[in-house]
Amino acid sequence: MGSLSSESFDQFLDSLKCAGVEISNEDELRERLAEAQRWRFAFATLAANGRPLGIRFQDRAGGVNESGIHEAFARFRLPEALQSSFSASLRAGH
């Protein structure tokens, strides 16, 4: 778990926030991603199942930039299917 891995998920989360995504319980999310050997897999799991931990991703007052989300997922090499489900959950208000 080198610093490159840590920087990558930090930069990824910052990119999502710049795209208008609000992250509830962000400290818990960052802690869990820092502990994971494969932060991309951990992110996918927490994005889908993090609600019991208070981890939620929401559209910040209708200001989500879909292209910014797409760019973040592409830049950090997360699967397109994950990006699609993530964006859909934001639109649905999960």
All heavy atoms as an XYZ file, in Angstrom:
730
protein
N       0.834     -1.177      0.000
C       0.000      0.000      0.000
C       0.878      1.239      0.000
O       1.115      1.853      1.017
C      -0.907      0.012      1.210
C      -2.047     -0.959      1.104
S      -3.235     -0.819      2.444
C      -2.443     -1.778      3.713
N       1.383      1.601     -1.172
C       2.238      2.765     -1.277
C       1.449      4.048     -1.369
O       0.228      4.057     -1.468
N       2.151      5.142     -1.362
C       1.486      6.439     -1.381
C       0.768      6.683     -2.705
O      -0.200      7.408     -2.754
C       2.489      7.550     -1.100
O       3.462      7.598     -2.133
N       1.234      6.087     -3.793
C       0.570      6.273     -5.074
C      -0.874      5.803     -5.003
O      -1.776      6.477     -5.472
C       1.321      5.520     -6.175
C       0.723      5.620     -7.579
C       0.689      7.069     -8.034
C       1.526      4.788     -8.559
N      -1.098      4.657     -4.363
C      -2.448      4.147     -4.210
C      -3.304      5.116     -3.408
O      -4.425      5.406     -3.770
C      -2.414      2.778     -3.525
O      -3.714      2.325     -3.295
N      -2.763      5.642     -2.328
C      -3.492      6.583     -1.496
C      -3.819      7.859     -2.267
O      -4.925      8.358     -2.228
C      -2.666      6.908     -0.241
O      -3.315      7.897      0.518
N      -2.843      8.374     -2.998
C      -3.076      9.583     -3.781
C      -4.156      9.340     -4.825
O      -4.978     10.200     -5.067
C      -1.786     10.029     -4.461
C      -0.755     10.567     -3.498
C       0.578     10.795     -4.172
O       0.662     10.729     -5.404
O       1.542     11.028     -3.438
N      -4.152      8.176     -5.423
C      -5.106      7.892     -6.478
C      -6.546      7.959     -5.985
O      -7.375      8.599     -6.603
C      -4.824      6.521     -7.096
O      -3.603      6.529     -7.775
N      -6.858      7.304     -4.871
C      -8.252      7.358     -4.428
C      -8.592      8.743     -3.900
O      -9.716      9.210     -4.073
C      -8.617      6.237     -3.445
C      -8.189      6.442     -2.022
C      -8.856      7.323     -1.200
C      -7.126      5.734     -1.500
C      -8.467      7.501      0.118
C      -6.734      5.897     -0.191
C      -7.395      6.797      0.624
N      -7.641      9.427     -3.283
C      -7.897     10.805     -2.841
C      -8.220     11.697     -4.036
O      -9.180     12.468     -4.009
C      -6.687     11.373     -2.092
C      -6.567     10.869     -0.669
O      -7.599     10.546     -0.049
O      -5.428     10.794     -0.176
N      -7.433     11.571     -5.079
C      -7.661     12.375     -6.279
C      -8.974     11.992     -6.943
O      -9.699     12.857     -7.444
C      -6.493     12.213     -7.251
C      -5.215     12.842     -6.738
C      -4.004     12.495     -7.598
O      -4.079     11.630     -8.476
N      -2.894     13.161     -7.335
N      -9.279     10.712     -6.944
C     -10.543     10.257     -7.534
C     -11.731     10.860     -6.790
O     -12.641     11.428     -7.405
C     -10.621      8.726     -7.521
C     -11.955      8.192     -7.953
C     -12.368      8.302     -9.269
C     -12.803      7.590     -7.044
C     -13.604      7.819     -9.678
C     -14.038      7.098     -7.433
C     -14.439      7.215     -8.752
N     -11.720     10.775     -5.456
C     -12.822     11.330     -4.679
C     -12.921     12.837     -4.861
O     -14.020     13.390     -4.982
C     -12.672     10.973     -3.202
C     -12.795      9.485     -2.857
C     -12.588      9.262     -1.366
C     -14.121      8.907     -3.323
N     -11.783     13.511     -4.914
C     -11.788     14.955     -5.150
C     -12.373     15.278     -6.522
O     -13.100     16.265     -6.676
C     -10.382     15.536     -5.003
C      -9.885     15.528     -3.563
O     -10.717     15.357     -2.627
O      -8.665     15.677     -3.365
N     -12.085     14.440     -7.513
C     -12.651     14.634     -8.853
C     -14.171     14.487     -8.834
O     -14.881     15.249     -9.483
C     -12.051     13.627     -9.842
O     -10.685     13.850    -10.017
N     -14.667     13.500     -8.085
C     -16.114     13.333     -7.968
C     -16.751     14.553     -7.310
O     -17.795     15.039     -7.752
C     -16.459     12.074     -7.166
C     -16.180     10.729     -7.812
C     -16.591      9.601     -6.881
C     -16.884     10.608     -9.155
N     -16.115     15.046     -6.268
C     -16.645     16.218     -5.575
C     -16.640     17.442     -6.491
O     -17.595     18.226     -6.484
C     -15.863     16.480     -4.291
C     -16.158     15.408     -3.231
C     -15.239     15.415     -2.048
C     -15.042     16.736     -1.398
N     -14.178     16.678     -0.210
N     -15.599     17.600     -7.299
C     -15.545     18.702     -8.260
C     -16.653     18.578     -9.303
O     -17.092     19.585     -9.865
C     -14.184     18.754     -8.945
S     -12.869     19.387     -7.894
N     -17.098     17.345     -9.556
C     -18.181     17.107    -10.509
C     -19.557     17.274     -9.867
O     -20.575     17.015    -10.500
C     -18.048     15.713    -11.112
N     -19.590     17.704     -8.602
C     -20.864     17.981     -7.940
C     -21.430     16.857     -7.104
O     -22.586     16.892     -6.704
N     -20.623     15.853     -6.812
C     -21.077     14.728     -5.993
C     -20.804     15.038     -4.526
O     -19.688     15.384     -4.157
C     -20.371     13.413     -6.391
C     -20.775     12.270     -5.468
C     -20.667     13.069     -7.846
N     -21.838     14.933     -3.718
C     -21.694     15.103     -2.273
C     -21.481     13.723     -1.654
O     -22.202     12.777     -1.966
C     -22.949     15.746     -1.698
C     -22.900     15.972     -0.218
C     -24.176     16.622      0.302
O     -24.737     17.477     -0.389
O     -24.603     16.233      1.394
N     -20.484     13.611     -0.768
C     -20.173     12.328     -0.138
C     -20.465     12.431      1.348
O     -19.842     13.218      2.058
C     -18.687     11.947     -0.351
C     -18.345     11.913     -1.843
C     -18.388     10.607      0.310
C     -16.867     11.768     -2.139
N     -21.436     11.645      1.811
C     -21.747     11.589      3.235
C     -20.803     10.599      3.905
O     -20.498      9.548      3.343
C     -23.188     11.130      3.456
O     -24.084     12.042      2.867
N     -20.349     10.941      5.104
C     -19.402     10.135      5.880
C     -18.115      9.884      5.081
O     -17.594      8.774      5.020
C     -20.027      8.826      6.354
C     -19.343      8.284      7.594
O     -18.441      8.903      8.148
N     -19.747      7.113      8.027
N     -17.626     10.958      4.501
C     -16.435     10.880      3.653
C     -15.213     10.386      4.419
O     -14.385      9.659      3.858
C     -16.153     12.261      3.056
C     -15.009     12.281      2.090
C     -14.807     13.632      1.440
O     -15.718     14.495      1.483
O     -13.712     13.838      0.892
N     -15.087     10.755      5.675
C     -13.935     10.296      6.462
C     -13.896      8.773      6.557
O     -12.844      8.151      6.411
C     -13.944     10.904      7.871
C     -13.663     12.394      7.868
O     -13.091     12.896      6.873
O     -14.004     13.052      8.862
N     -15.059      8.159      6.793
C     -15.143      6.686      6.861
C     -14.777      6.076      5.515
O     -14.048      5.092      5.447
C     -16.558      6.261      7.279
C     -16.774      4.770      7.332
C     -16.116      4.098      8.531
O     -15.700      4.801      9.482
O     -16.012      2.861      8.517
N     -15.293      6.660      4.443
C     -14.990      6.162      3.104
C     -13.492      6.226      2.836
O     -12.880      5.243      2.409
C     -15.741      6.977      2.056
C     -15.413      6.655      0.598
C     -15.800      5.227      0.251
C     -16.088      7.652     -0.322
N     -12.874      7.365      3.117
C     -11.432      7.512      2.874
C     -10.623      6.530      3.725
O      -9.650      5.952      3.245
C     -10.998      8.950      3.137
C     -11.461      9.919      2.051
C     -10.959     11.333      2.296
N     -11.499     12.251      1.324
C     -10.934     12.556      0.161
N      -9.784     11.999     -0.167
N     -11.505     13.417     -0.667
N     -11.042      6.331      4.966
C     -10.335      5.394      5.836
C     -10.393      3.975      5.281
O      -9.396      3.260      5.241
C     -10.928      5.445      7.242
C     -10.237      4.552      8.238
C     -10.842      4.680      9.629
O     -11.159      5.804     10.053
O     -10.986      3.633     10.288
N     -11.569      3.567      4.840
C     -11.729      2.207      4.307
C     -10.971      2.028      2.996
O     -10.380      0.974      2.753
C     -13.204      1.867      4.148
C     -13.847      1.633      5.511
C     -15.319      1.331      5.378
N     -15.887      1.110      6.687
C     -16.048     -0.094      7.244
N     -15.682     -1.181      6.602
N     -16.577     -0.201      8.436
N     -10.964      3.044      2.151
C     -10.213      2.941      0.899
C      -8.713      2.897      1.162
O      -7.976      2.198      0.468
C     -10.565      4.100     -0.039
C     -12.001      4.118     -0.572
C     -12.214      5.321     -1.470
C     -12.359      2.828     -1.280
N      -8.257      3.631      2.172
C      -6.834      3.633      2.519
C      -6.387      2.260      3.011
O      -5.237      1.858      2.796
C      -6.544      4.692      3.581
N      -7.283      1.531      3.652
C      -6.953      0.213      4.187
C      -7.008     -0.887      3.127
O      -6.434     -1.960      3.316
C      -7.922     -0.151      5.317
C      -7.773      0.718      6.550
C      -8.874      0.485      7.575
O      -9.876     -0.197      7.254
O      -8.738      1.005      8.688
N      -7.688     -0.611      2.032
C      -7.899     -1.641      1.012
C      -6.676     -1.791      0.112
O      -6.036     -0.819     -0.258
C      -9.114     -1.274      0.156
N      -6.375     -3.027     -0.237
C      -5.292     -3.277     -1.190
C      -5.714     -2.867     -2.593
O      -4.899     -2.411     -3.379
C      -4.896     -4.748     -1.177
C      -4.167     -5.153      0.070
C      -3.764     -6.613      0.017
O      -4.271     -7.403     -0.765
N      -2.830     -6.978      0.887
N      -6.981     -3.051     -2.893
C      -7.515     -2.703     -4.218
C      -8.629     -1.676     -4.012
O      -9.800     -2.025     -3.865
C      -8.029     -3.955     -4.904
C      -6.890     -4.943     -5.193
C      -7.351     -6.270     -5.739
N      -8.403     -6.145     -6.731
C      -9.229     -7.120     -7.049
N      -9.127     -8.286     -6.455
N     -10.158     -6.933     -7.970
N      -8.261     -0.391     -3.985
C      -9.230      0.642     -3.637
C     -10.373      0.736     -4.641
O     -11.488      1.087     -4.271
C      -8.558      1.998     -3.432
C      -8.056      2.702     -4.662
C      -6.787      2.708     -5.135
C      -8.819      3.517     -5.553
N      -6.709      3.462     -6.276
C      -7.946      3.982     -6.553
C     -10.160      3.905     -5.615
C      -8.353      4.803     -7.596
C     -10.573      4.728     -6.653
C      -9.681      5.171     -7.624
N     -10.131      0.392     -5.899
C     -11.209      0.472     -6.901
C     -12.322     -0.528     -6.569
O     -13.496     -0.209     -6.649
C     -10.650      0.238     -8.305
C      -9.819      1.409     -8.804
C      -9.002      1.021    -10.035
N      -8.168      2.094    -10.489
C      -6.974      2.392     -9.992
N      -6.476      1.668     -9.000
N      -6.266      3.399    -10.464
N     -11.932     -1.737     -6.212
C     -12.911     -2.757     -5.816
C     -13.636     -2.314     -4.542
O     -14.853     -2.436     -4.431
C     -12.211     -4.107     -5.609
C     -13.152     -5.189     -5.165
C     -14.008     -5.798     -6.072
C     -13.194     -5.595     -3.844
C     -14.888     -6.798     -5.662
C     -14.070     -6.587     -3.427
C     -14.918     -7.185     -4.342
N     -12.879     -1.783     -3.583
C     -13.485     -1.307     -2.331
C     -14.458     -0.166     -2.604
O     -15.539     -0.109     -2.013
C     -12.397     -0.864     -1.350
N     -14.104      0.733     -3.511
C     -15.006      1.831     -3.854
C     -16.302      1.292     -4.439
O     -17.390      1.721     -4.060
C     -14.350      2.812     -4.837
C     -15.311      3.857     -5.319
C     -15.604      4.951     -4.520
C     -15.967      3.719     -6.532
C     -16.531      5.899     -4.940
C     -16.885      4.656     -6.961
C     -17.164      5.752     -6.160
N     -16.188      0.350     -5.375
C     -17.388     -0.231     -5.993
C     -18.292     -0.859     -4.942
O     -19.519     -0.676     -4.959
C     -16.988     -1.264     -7.044
N     -17.710     -1.568     -4.008
C     -18.475     -2.204     -2.936
C     -19.144     -1.174     -2.044
O     -20.332     -1.284     -1.729
C     -17.554     -3.121     -2.107
O     -16.984     -4.112     -2.975
C     -18.314     -3.800     -0.982
N     -18.397     -0.145     -1.650
C     -18.945      0.874     -0.754
C     -19.959      1.770     -1.454
O     -20.917      2.234     -0.835
C     -17.819      1.698     -0.133
C     -16.961      0.921      0.857
C     -15.682      1.678      1.177
C     -17.746      0.618      2.126
N     -19.777      2.010     -2.744
C     -20.755      2.802     -3.489
C     -22.098      2.084     -3.534
O     -23.156      2.704     -3.437
C     -20.247      3.089     -4.902
N     -22.051      0.767     -3.648
C     -23.281     -0.029     -3.721
C     -23.860     -0.369     -2.355
O     -25.081     -0.471     -2.204
C     -23.014     -1.314     -4.499
N     -22.994     -0.552     -1.347
C     -23.449     -1.100     -0.068
C     -23.025     -0.302      1.156
O     -23.044     -0.832      2.263
C     -22.905     -2.530      0.081
C     -23.320     -3.409     -1.067
O     -24.493     -3.533     -1.359
N     -22.351     -4.004     -1.737
N     -22.646      0.943      0.984
C     -22.120      1.728      2.102
C     -23.151      2.414      2.971
O     -22.821      3.002      3.994
N     -24.414      2.353      2.608
C     -25.449      3.077      3.352
C     -25.499      2.723      4.843
O     -25.650      3.613      5.667
C     -26.817      2.892      2.703
C     -26.907      3.649      1.371
C     -28.260      3.530      0.708
N     -29.297      4.349      1.290
C     -29.409      5.667      1.139
N     -28.510      6.307      0.447
N     -30.398      6.325      1.693
N     -25.376      1.444      5.234
C     -25.393      1.132      6.668
C     -24.247      1.808      7.439
O     -24.335      2.009      8.644
C     -25.253     -0.391      6.720
C     -25.761     -0.869      5.405
C     -25.374      0.206      4.429
N     -23.177      2.164      6.723
C     -22.047      2.859      7.338
C     -22.197      4.376      7.242
O     -21.320      5.112      7.681
C     -20.737      2.445      6.640
C     -20.399      0.966      6.661
C     -19.219      0.683      5.745
C     -20.096      0.530      8.080
N     -23.288      4.823      6.635
C     -23.508      6.254      6.454
C     -22.814      6.813      5.228
O     -22.775      8.020      5.030
N     -22.275      5.943      4.387
C     -21.589      6.382      3.174
C     -22.616      6.477      2.055
O     -23.220      5.483      1.655
C     -20.457      5.411      2.800
C     -19.395      5.387      3.902
C     -19.836      5.796      1.458
C     -18.343      4.307      3.753
N     -22.815      7.707      1.593
C     -23.783      7.958      0.523
C     -23.174      8.921     -0.480
O     -22.409      9.804     -0.123
C     -25.058      8.584      1.085
C     -25.881      7.656      1.919
C     -27.160      8.366      2.397
N     -27.787      7.630      3.461
C     -27.443      7.698      4.741
N     -26.484      8.485      5.132
N     -28.069      6.985      5.644
N     -23.578      8.768     -1.715
C     -23.167      9.661     -2.788
C     -24.439     10.313     -3.315
O     -25.376      9.604     -3.679
C     -22.455      8.882     -3.897
C     -21.228      8.178     -3.402
C     -21.308      6.888     -2.897
C     -19.993      8.804     -3.422
C     -20.185      6.233     -2.436
C     -18.860      8.159     -2.956
C     -18.954      6.866     -2.460
N     -24.452     11.638     -3.313
C     -25.665     12.341     -3.703
C     -25.340     13.474     -4.652
O     -24.242     14.038     -4.632
C     -26.358     12.889     -2.456
C     -26.741     11.797     -1.476
C     -27.164     12.357     -0.127
O     -26.466     13.167      0.459
N     -28.319     11.922      0.348
N     -26.350     13.820     -5.425
C     -26.282     14.972     -6.304
C     -26.352     16.217     -5.420
O     -27.325     16.424     -4.714
C     -27.471     14.919     -7.262
C     -27.505     16.051     -8.251
O     -26.868     17.095     -8.012
O     -28.191     15.903     -9.266
N     -25.303     17.023     -5.444
C     -25.255     18.220     -4.615
C     -26.142     19.289     -5.243
O     -25.724     20.001     -6.139
C     -23.816     18.719     -4.492
C     -23.653     19.887     -3.570
C     -22.239     20.321     -3.430
N     -21.422     19.809     -4.530
C     -20.131     19.955     -4.617
N     -19.463     20.582     -3.711
N     -19.461     19.469     -5.651
N     -27.381     19.373     -4.777
C     -28.340     20.403     -5.193
C     -28.495     20.485     -6.708
O     -28.524     21.567     -7.280
C     -27.933     21.759     -4.612
N     -28.599     19.343     -7.354
C     -28.826     19.326     -8.796
C     -27.645     19.782     -9.616
O     -27.796     20.123    -10.778
N     -26.475     19.746     -9.029
C     -25.316     20.260     -9.736
C     -24.318     19.228    -10.201
O     -23.153     19.547    -10.373
N     -24.743     17.986    -10.437
C     -23.802     16.949    -10.867
C     -23.459     17.153    -12.335
O     -24.325     17.362    -13.174
C     -24.373     15.534    -10.642
C     -23.532     14.487    -11.329
C     -24.440     15.233     -9.172
N     -22.177     17.083    -12.623
C     -21.657     17.203    -13.978
C     -21.374     15.787    -14.481
O     -20.365     15.196    -14.110
C     -20.387     18.064    -13.941
C     -19.703     18.174    -15.272
O     -19.923     17.392    -16.184
N     -18.844     19.162    -15.385
N     -22.265     15.267    -15.303
C     -22.131     13.885    -15.794
C     -20.809     13.669    -16.530
O     -20.176     12.633    -16.373
C     -23.296     13.521    -16.712
C     -24.609     13.310    -15.997
C     -24.658     12.018    -15.201
O     -23.940     11.046    -15.526
O     -25.423     11.978    -14.237
N     -20.391     14.637    -17.322
C     -19.134     14.455    -18.045
C     -17.946     14.448    -17.080
O     -16.968     13.737    -17.301
C     -18.954     15.512    -19.133
O     -18.812     16.800    -18.579
N     -18.028     15.210    -15.996
C     -16.974     15.194    -14.981
C     -16.883     13.846    -14.287
O     -15.782     13.358    -14.002
N     -18.031     13.247    -14.022
C     -18.050     11.910    -13.420
C     -17.441     10.902    -14.390
O     -16.595     10.095    -14.015
C     -19.483     11.507    -13.017
C     -19.956     12.387    -11.857
C     -19.550     10.027    -12.639
C     -21.417     12.215    -11.514
N     -17.859     10.981    -15.644
C     -17.322     10.065    -16.656
C     -15.802     10.208    -16.767
O     -15.078      9.203    -16.814
C     -17.990     10.318    -18.013
C     -17.438      9.479    -19.104
N     -17.723      8.132    -19.223
C     -16.586      9.769    -20.117
C     -17.080      7.642    -20.265
N     -16.381      8.618    -20.826
N     -15.313     11.438    -16.790
C     -13.867     11.680    -16.893
C     -13.127     11.101    -15.686
O     -12.042     10.522    -15.837
C     -13.588     13.173    -17.020
C     -13.978     13.744    -18.363
C     -13.865     15.261    -18.412
O     -13.187     15.861    -17.553
O     -14.471     15.844    -19.330
N     -13.692     11.267    -14.494
C     -13.050     10.736    -13.279
C     -12.960      9.212    -13.333
O     -11.908      8.630    -13.058
C     -13.805     11.186    -12.029
N     -14.051      8.563    -13.716
C     -14.046      7.099    -13.791
C     -13.066      6.621    -14.860
O     -12.349      5.639    -14.648
C     -15.457      6.562    -14.057
C     -16.280      6.386    -12.812
C     -16.821      7.470    -12.158
C     -16.499      5.124    -12.294
C     -17.575      7.315    -11.002
C     -17.256      4.946    -11.138
C     -17.792      6.049    -10.492
N     -13.017      7.310    -15.987
C     -12.092      6.925    -17.061
C     -10.642      7.166    -16.648
O      -9.784      6.295    -16.843
C     -12.420      7.692    -18.337
N     -10.364      8.324    -16.077
C      -8.986      8.675    -15.686
C      -8.411      7.677    -14.682
O      -7.249      7.326    -14.735
C      -8.977     10.079    -15.096
C      -7.623     10.514    -14.599
C      -7.662     11.918    -14.051
N      -6.416     12.205    -13.365
C      -6.277     13.096    -12.417
N      -7.298     13.831    -12.037
N      -5.124     13.294    -11.835
N      -9.260      7.231    -13.739
C      -8.789      6.328    -12.694
C      -9.099      4.866    -13.009
O      -9.013      4.003    -12.149
C      -9.345      6.757    -11.331
C      -8.763      8.063    -10.892
C      -9.410      9.256    -11.155
C      -7.532      8.101    -10.261
C      -8.852     10.467    -10.780
C      -6.963      9.303     -9.878
C      -7.629     10.500    -10.145
N      -9.462      4.612    -14.253
C      -9.648      3.262    -14.781
C     -10.647      2.413    -14.008
O     -10.383      1.251    -13.697
C      -8.300      2.547    -14.883
C      -7.385      3.202    -15.884
C      -6.093      2.416    -16.041
N      -5.002      3.383    -16.116
C      -3.969      3.411    -15.291
N      -3.827      2.510    -14.360
N      -3.048      4.337    -15.408
N     -11.780      3.006    -13.698
C     -12.861      2.226    -13.103
C     -13.780      1.773    -14.232
O     -13.929      2.477    -15.235
C     -13.625      3.052    -12.071
C     -12.912      3.111    -10.720
C     -12.028      4.332    -10.636
C     -13.888      3.093     -9.597
N     -14.394      0.610    -14.097
C     -15.216      0.053    -15.177
C     -16.381      0.968    -15.557
O     -17.003      1.614    -14.716
C     -15.744     -1.260    -14.595
C     -14.886     -1.559    -13.419
C     -14.347     -0.251    -12.926
N     -16.671      1.001    -16.847
C     -17.771      1.821    -17.346
C     -19.112      1.382    -16.748
O     -19.982      2.207    -16.488
C     -17.820      1.775    -18.866
C     -18.739      2.827    -19.436
C     -18.569      3.009    -20.914
O     -17.440      2.942    -21.409
O     -19.607      3.224    -21.579
N     -19.263      0.087    -16.530
C     -20.504     -0.412    -15.924
C     -20.692      0.170    -14.522
O     -21.813      0.506    -14.126
C     -20.507     -1.930    -15.870
N     -19.609      0.314    -13.777
C     -19.682      0.913    -12.445
C     -20.063      2.383    -12.560
O     -20.888      2.873    -11.799
C     -18.351      0.758    -11.704
C     -18.249      1.453    -10.345
C     -19.326      0.970     -9.385
C     -16.864      1.243     -9.751
N     -19.481      3.074    -13.528
C     -19.817      4.483    -13.728
C     -21.290      4.638    -14.074
O     -21.974      5.526    -13.557
C     -18.931      5.083    -14.820
C     -19.106      6.587    -14.987
C     -19.883      6.963    -16.218
O     -19.640      6.450    -17.298
N     -20.830      7.855    -16.064
N     -21.799      3.764    -14.906
C     -23.211      3.823    -15.288
C     -24.128      3.617    -14.082
O     -25.089      4.358    -13.891
C     -23.521      2.780    -16.360
O     -22.820      3.068    -17.532
N     -23.825      2.614    -13.270
C     -24.677      2.351    -12.100
C     -24.530      3.462    -11.064
O     -25.499      3.840    -10.414
C     -24.380      0.975    -11.499
O     -23.065      0.912    -11.005
N     -23.321      3.995    -10.919
C     -23.086      5.098     -9.988
C     -23.902      6.324    -10.412
O     -24.609      6.919     -9.599
C     -21.590      5.430     -9.954
C     -21.223      6.514     -8.978
C     -21.042      6.226     -7.639
C     -21.035      7.816     -9.407
C     -20.697      7.229     -6.741
C     -20.692      8.825     -8.517
C     -20.526      8.524     -7.185
N     -23.837      6.673    -11.680
C     -24.586      7.829    -12.193
C     -26.084      7.621    -12.058
O     -26.826      8.537    -11.698
C     -24.209      8.104    -13.643
O     -22.884      8.549    -13.733
N     -26.531      6.396    -12.327
C     -27.962      6.092    -12.200
C     -28.432      6.244    -10.765
O     -29.515      6.755    -10.504
C     -28.253      4.686    -12.708
N     -27.603      5.822     -9.811
C     -27.999      5.946     -8.403
C     -28.048      7.416     -7.985
O     -28.896      7.790     -7.165
C     -27.057      5.152     -7.487
O     -25.795      5.766     -7.407
N     -27.196      8.257     -8.551
C     -27.266      9.693     -8.258
C     -28.575     10.285     -8.792
O     -29.224     11.084     -8.120
C     -26.079     10.430     -8.881
C     -24.722     10.206     -8.258
C     -23.645     10.914     -9.079
C     -24.682     10.678     -6.813
N     -28.935      9.890     -9.997
C     -30.178     10.405    -10.607
C     -31.400      9.934     -9.827
O     -32.396     10.641     -9.721
C     -30.280      9.978    -12.052
C     -29.344     10.747    -12.968
C     -29.649     10.468    -14.426
N     -29.495      9.078    -14.808
C     -28.350      8.510    -15.185
N     -27.250      9.222    -15.234
N     -28.307      7.234    -15.507
N     -31.312      8.710     -9.279
C     -32.455      8.150     -8.542
C     -32.542      8.712     -7.122
O     -33.520      8.471     -6.434
C     -32.336      6.626     -8.491
N     -31.494      9.408     -6.683
C     -31.520      9.988     -5.358
C     -31.207      9.034     -4.235
O     -31.629      9.209     -3.114
N     -30.429      8.003     -4.503
C     -30.059      7.006     -3.478
C     -29.105      7.594     -2.496
O     -28.162      8.163     -2.695
C     -29.450      5.772     -4.123
C     -30.476      4.950     -4.833
N     -30.236      3.668     -5.221
C     -31.721      5.228     -5.232
C     -31.312      3.186     -5.832
N     -32.207      4.124     -5.843
